Amino acid sequence: KGVEIEKQPQESERLKIKVFMLKDPEGYVLEIQESLPGALSI
């Protein structure tokens, strides 16, 4: 509750990730990433 979307989900073919950003009610920005097929594993 109270979470705002800072950046809509976007895919980076070059980096092989999907990413979006949220801002919580206290102002912290959270970045969520998903590895896409072909991404490097660390």
PyMOL Python script that loads the backbone (N, CA, C, O; Angstrom):
from pymol import cmd

cmd.read_pdbstr("""\
ATOM      1  N   LYS A   1       0.843  -1.177   0.000  1.00  0.00           N
ATOM      2  CA  LYS A   1       0.000   0.000   0.000  1.00  0.00           C
ATOM      3  C   LYS A   1       0.884   1.235   0.000  1.00  0.00           C
ATOM      4  O   LYS A   1       1.830   1.327   0.783  1.00  0.00           O
ATOM      5  N   GLY A   2       0.581   2.178  -0.872  1.00  0.00           N
ATOM      6  CA  GLY A   2       1.348   3.405  -0.930  1.00  0.00           C
ATOM      7  C   GLY A   2       2.593   3.334  -1.790  1.00  0.00           C
ATOM      8  O   GLY A   2       3.374   4.285  -1.821  1.00  0.00           O
ATOM      9  N   VAL A   3       2.798   2.224  -2.491  1.00  0.00           N
ATOM     10  CA  VAL A   3       3.963   2.081  -3.364  1.00  0.00           C
ATOM     11  C   VAL A   3       3.649   2.719  -4.713  1.00  0.00           C
ATOM     12  O   VAL A   3       2.581   2.489  -5.280  1.00  0.00           O
ATOM     13  N   GLU A   4       4.591   3.531  -5.230  1.00  0.00           N
ATOM     14  CA  GLU A   4       4.420   4.177  -6.527  1.00  0.00           C
ATOM     15  C   GLU A   4       5.387   3.565  -7.527  1.00  0.00           C
ATOM     16  O   GLU A   4       6.522   3.243  -7.176  1.00  0.00           O
ATOM     17  N   ILE A   5       4.948   3.402  -8.768  1.00  0.00           N
ATOM     18  CA  ILE A   5       5.842   2.926  -9.818  1.00  0.00           C
ATOM     19  C   ILE A   5       6.670   4.110 -10.298  1.00  0.00           C
ATOM     20  O   ILE A   5       6.123   5.104 -10.775  1.00  0.00           O
ATOM     21  N   GLU A   6       7.993   4.003 -10.170  1.00  0.00           N
ATOM     22  CA  GLU A   6       8.919   5.048 -10.605  1.00  0.00           C
ATOM     23  C   GLU A   6       9.258   4.902 -12.082  1.00  0.00           C
ATOM     24  O   GLU A   6       9.367   5.896 -12.800  1.00  0.00           O
ATOM     25  N   LYS A   7       9.424   3.667 -12.532  1.00  0.00           N
ATOM     26  CA  LYS A   7       9.810   3.390 -13.912  1.00  0.00           C
ATOM     27  C   LYS A   7       9.086   2.127 -14.355  1.00  0.00           C
ATOM     28  O   LYS A   7       9.198   1.085 -13.709  1.00  0.00           O
ATOM     29  N   GLN A   8       8.348   2.215 -15.447  1.00  0.00           N
ATOM     30  CA  GLN A   8       7.611   1.068 -15.972  1.00  0.00           C
ATOM     31  C   GLN A   8       8.582  -0.048 -16.366  1.00  0.00           C
ATOM     32  O   GLN A   8       9.737   0.226 -16.693  1.00  0.00           O
ATOM     33  N   PRO A   9       8.119  -1.310 -16.336  1.00  0.00           N
ATOM     34  CA  PRO A   9       8.992  -2.416 -16.729  1.00  0.00           C
ATOM     35  C   PRO A   9       9.563  -2.222 -18.132  1.00  0.00           C
ATOM     36  O   PRO A   9       8.848  -1.883 -19.076  1.00  0.00           O
ATOM     37  N   GLN A  10      10.873  -2.449 -18.240  1.00  0.00           N
ATOM     38  CA  GLN A  10      11.571  -2.352 -19.519  1.00  0.00           C
ATOM     39  C   GLN A  10      12.517  -3.534 -19.647  1.00  0.00           C
ATOM     40  O   GLN A  10      13.030  -4.044 -18.651  1.00  0.00           O
ATOM     41  N   GLU A  11      12.744  -3.964 -20.886  1.00  0.00           N
ATOM     42  CA  GLU A  11      13.691  -5.043 -21.150  1.00  0.00           C
ATOM     43  C   GLU A  11      14.930  -4.468 -21.809  1.00  0.00           C
ATOM     44  O   GLU A  11      14.842  -3.586 -22.663  1.00  0.00           O
ATOM     45  N   SER A  12      16.090  -4.978 -21.405  1.00  0.00           N
ATOM     46  CA  SER A  12      17.350  -4.646 -22.059  1.00  0.00           C
ATOM     47  C   SER A  12      17.849  -5.910 -22.745  1.00  0.00           C
ATOM     48  O   SER A  12      18.300  -6.850 -22.089  1.00  0.00           O
ATOM     49  N   GLU A  13      17.763  -5.923 -24.069  1.00  0.00           N
ATOM     50  CA  GLU A  13      18.234  -7.081 -24.832  1.00  0.00           C
ATOM     51  C   GLU A  13      19.746  -7.232 -24.663  1.00  0.00           C
ATOM     52  O   GLU A  13      20.256  -8.350 -24.590  1.00  0.00           O
ATOM     53  N   ARG A  14      20.458  -6.111 -24.601  1.00  0.00           N
ATOM     54  CA  ARG A  14      21.919  -6.135 -24.460  1.00  0.00           C
ATOM     55  C   ARG A  14      22.338  -6.753 -23.133  1.00  0.00           C
ATOM     56  O   ARG A  14      23.257  -7.571 -23.091  1.00  0.00           O
ATOM     57  N   LEU A  15      21.664  -6.364 -22.040  1.00  0.00           N
ATOM     58  CA  LEU A  15      22.016  -6.870 -20.710  1.00  0.00           C
ATOM     59  C   LEU A  15      21.256  -8.138 -20.341  1.00  0.00           C
ATOM     60  O   LEU A  15      21.576  -8.792 -19.349  1.00  0.00           O
ATOM     61  N   LYS A  16      20.251  -8.483 -21.139  1.00  0.00           N
ATOM     62  CA  LYS A  16      19.428  -9.679 -20.896  1.00  0.00           C
ATOM     63  C   LYS A  16      18.711  -9.615 -19.543  1.00  0.00           C
ATOM     64  O   LYS A  16      18.690 -10.589 -18.790  1.00  0.00           O
ATOM     65  N   ILE A  17      18.122  -8.442 -19.251  1.00  0.00           N
ATOM     66  CA  ILE A  17      17.350  -8.287 -18.022  1.00  0.00           C
ATOM     67  C   ILE A  17      16.052  -7.537 -18.307  1.00  0.00           C
ATOM     68  O   ILE A  17      15.932  -6.809 -19.292  1.00  0.00           O
ATOM     69  N   LYS A  18      15.088  -7.738 -17.413  1.00  0.00           N
ATOM     70  CA  LYS A  18      13.869  -6.935 -17.361  1.00  0.00           C
ATOM     71  C   LYS A  18      13.944  -6.201 -16.029  1.00  0.00           C
ATOM     72  O   LYS A  18      14.283  -6.810 -15.014  1.00  0.00           O
ATOM     73  N   VAL A  19      13.637  -4.910 -16.009  1.00  0.00           N
ATOM     74  CA  VAL A  19      13.800  -4.113 -14.799  1.00  0.00           C
ATOM     75  C   VAL A  19      12.645  -3.121 -14.643  1.00  0.00           C
ATOM     76  O   VAL A  19      12.124  -2.597 -15.628  1.00  0.00           O
ATOM     77  N   PHE A  20      12.256  -2.875 -13.392  1.00  0.00           N
ATOM     78  CA  PHE A  20      11.358  -1.761 -13.101  1.00  0.00           C
ATOM     79  C   PHE A  20      11.679  -1.229 -11.716  1.00  0.00           C
ATOM     80  O   PHE A  20      12.332  -1.903 -10.919  1.00  0.00           O
ATOM     81  N   MET A  21      11.216  -0.010 -11.430  1.00  0.00           N
ATOM     82  CA  MET A  21      11.558   0.650 -10.174  1.00  0.00           C
ATOM     83  C   MET A  21      10.300   1.116  -9.457  1.00  0.00           C
ATOM     84  O   MET A  21       9.344   1.584 -10.076  1.00  0.00           O
ATOM     85  N   LEU A  22      10.324   0.976  -8.134  1.00  0.00           N
ATOM     86  CA  LEU A  22       9.224   1.379  -7.263  1.00  0.00           C
ATOM     87  C   LEU A  22       9.738   2.347  -6.212  1.00  0.00           C
ATOM     88  O   LEU A  22      10.926   2.347  -5.888  1.00  0.00           O
ATOM     89  N   LYS A  23       8.843   3.172  -5.678  1.00  0.00           N
ATOM     90  CA  LYS A  23       9.181   4.031  -4.545  1.00  0.00           C
ATOM     91  C   LYS A  23       8.225   3.687  -3.413  1.00  0.00           C
ATOM     92  O   LYS A  23       7.007   3.705  -3.591  1.00  0.00           O
ATOM     93  N   ASP A  24       8.789   3.369  -2.231  1.00  0.00           N
ATOM     94  CA  ASP A  24       7.934   3.020  -1.097  1.00  0.00           C
ATOM     95  C   ASP A  24       7.460   4.290  -0.390  1.00  0.00           C
ATOM     96  O   ASP A  24       7.941   5.379  -0.703  1.00  0.00           O
ATOM     97  N   PRO A  25       6.526   4.171   0.557  1.00  0.00           N
ATOM     98  CA  PRO A  25       5.966   5.344   1.233  1.00  0.00           C
ATOM     99  C   PRO A  25       7.005   6.202   1.970  1.00  0.00           C
ATOM    100  O   PRO A  25       6.767   7.385   2.212  1.00  0.00           O
ATOM    101  N   GLU A  26       8.151   5.615   2.325  1.00  0.00           N
ATOM    102  CA  GLU A  26       9.195   6.376   3.016  1.00  0.00           C
ATOM    103  C   GLU A  26      10.183   7.021   2.055  1.00  0.00           C
ATOM    104  O   GLU A  26      11.123   7.687   2.489  1.00  0.00           O
ATOM    105  N   GLY A  27       9.982   6.830   0.751  1.00  0.00           N
ATOM    106  CA  GLY A  27      10.831   7.467  -0.243  1.00  0.00           C
ATOM    107  C   GLY A  27      11.977   6.612  -0.763  1.00  0.00           C
ATOM    108  O   GLY A  27      12.752   7.060  -1.607  1.00  0.00           O
ATOM    109  N   TYR A  28      12.090   5.382  -0.265  1.00  0.00           N
ATOM    110  CA  TYR A  28      13.143   4.491  -0.763  1.00  0.00           C
ATOM    111  C   TYR A  28      12.779   4.001  -2.163  1.00  0.00           C
ATOM    112  O   TYR A  28      11.629   3.652  -2.427  1.00  0.00           O
ATOM    113  N   VAL A  29      13.769   3.979  -3.057  1.00  0.00           N
ATOM    114  CA  VAL A  29      13.557   3.486  -4.413  1.00  0.00           C
ATOM    115  C   VAL A  29      14.081   2.055  -4.495  1.00  0.00           C
ATOM    116  O   VAL A  29      15.220   1.774  -4.125  1.00  0.00           O
ATOM    117  N   LEU A  30      13.232   1.161  -4.984  1.00  0.00           N
ATOM    118  CA  LEU A  30      13.578  -0.252  -5.118  1.00  0.00           C
ATOM    119  C   LEU A  30      13.651  -0.607  -6.596  1.00  0.00           C
ATOM    120  O   LEU A  30      12.766  -0.245  -7.371  1.00  0.00           O
ATOM    121  N   GLU A  31      14.704  -1.316  -6.983  1.00  0.00           N
ATOM    122  CA  GLU A  31      14.850  -1.768  -8.361  1.00  0.00           C
ATOM    123  C   GLU A  31      14.672  -3.279  -8.384  1.00  0.00           C
ATOM    124  O   GLU A  31      15.360  -4.004  -7.664  1.00  0.00           O
ATOM    125  N   ILE A  32      13.755  -3.748  -9.205  1.00  0.00           N
ATOM    126  CA  ILE A  32      13.482  -5.174  -9.338  1.00  0.00           C
ATOM    127  C   ILE A  32      13.996  -5.617 -10.706  1.00  0.00           C
ATOM    128  O   ILE A  32      13.653  -5.024 -11.729  1.00  0.00           O
ATOM    129  N   GLN A  33      14.824  -6.667 -10.716  1.00  0.00           N
ATOM    130  CA  GLN A  33      15.378  -7.178 -11.967  1.00  0.00           C
ATOM    131  C   GLN A  33      15.036  -8.650 -12.139  1.00  0.00           C
ATOM    132  O   GLN A  33      14.973  -9.410 -11.172  1.00  0.00           O
ATOM    133  N   GLU A  34      14.818  -9.031 -13.384  1.00  0.00           N
ATOM    134  CA  GLU A  34      14.613 -10.433 -13.744  1.00  0.00           C
ATOM    135  C   GLU A  34      15.588 -10.767 -14.860  1.00  0.00           C
ATOM    136  O   GLU A  34      15.658 -10.052 -15.860  1.00  0.00           O
ATOM    137  N   SER A  35      16.336 -11.839 -14.699  1.00  0.00           N
ATOM    138  CA  SER A  35      17.243 -12.295 -15.753  1.00  0.00           C
ATOM    139  C   SER A  35      16.434 -12.921 -16.878  1.00  0.00           C
ATOM    140  O   SER A  35      15.526 -13.714 -16.631  1.00  0.00           O
ATOM    141  N   LEU A  36      16.764 -12.566 -18.105  1.00  0.00           N
ATOM    142  CA  LEU A  36      16.111 -13.138 -19.275  1.00  0.00           C
ATOM    143  C   LEU A  36      16.958 -14.295 -19.814  1.00  0.00           C
ATOM    144  O   LEU A  36      18.140 -14.396 -19.484  1.00  0.00           O
ATOM    145  N   PRO A  37      16.375 -15.161 -20.629  1.00  0.00           N
ATOM    146  CA  PRO A  37      17.150 -16.263 -21.206  1.00  0.00           C
ATOM    147  C   PRO A  37      18.411 -15.741 -21.899  1.00  0.00           C
ATOM    148  O   PRO A  37      18.363 -14.774 -22.658  1.00  0.00           O
ATOM    149  N   GLY A  38      19.526 -16.395 -21.625  1.00  0.00           N
ATOM    150  CA  GLY A  38      20.804 -15.995 -22.212  1.00  0.00           C
ATOM    151  C   GLY A  38      21.630 -15.094 -21.322  1.00  0.00           C
ATOM    152  O   GLY A  38      22.757 -14.743 -21.673  1.00  0.00           O
ATOM    153  N   ALA A  39      21.082 -14.705 -20.155  1.00  0.00           N
ATOM    154  CA  ALA A  39      21.822 -13.837 -19.228  1.00  0.00           C
ATOM    155  C   ALA A  39      22.960 -14.619 -18.583  1.00  0.00           C
ATOM    156  O   ALA A  39      22.878 -15.836 -18.414  1.00  0.00           O
ATOM    157  N   LEU A  40      24.019 -13.903 -18.228  1.00  0.00           N
ATOM    158  CA  LEU A  40      25.141 -14.530 -17.540  1.00  0.00           C
ATOM    159  C   LEU A  40      24.757 -14.863 -16.114  1.00  0.00           C
ATOM    160  O   LEU A  40      24.018 -14.112 -15.477  1.00  0.00           O
ATOM    161  N   SER A  41      25.248 -15.974 -15.608  1.00  0.00           N
ATOM    162  CA  SER A  41      25.035 -16.382 -14.220  1.00  0.00           C
ATOM    163  C   SER A  41      26.297 -16.091 -13.432  1.00  0.00           C
ATOM    164  O   SER A  41      27.398 -16.449 -13.849  1.00  0.00           O
ATOM    165  N   ILE A  42      26.132 -15.441 -12.296  1.00  0.00           N
ATOM    166  CA  ILE A  42      27.300 -15.133 -11.451  1.00  0.00           C
ATOM    167  C   ILE A  42      27.235 -15.963 -10.193  1.00  0.00           C
ATOM    168  O   ILE A  42      28.118 -15.863  -9.341  1.00  0.00           O
TER     169      ILE A  42
END
""", "prot")
cmd.dss("prot")
cmd.show_as("cartoon", "prot")
cmd.util.cbc("prot")
cmd.orient("prot")
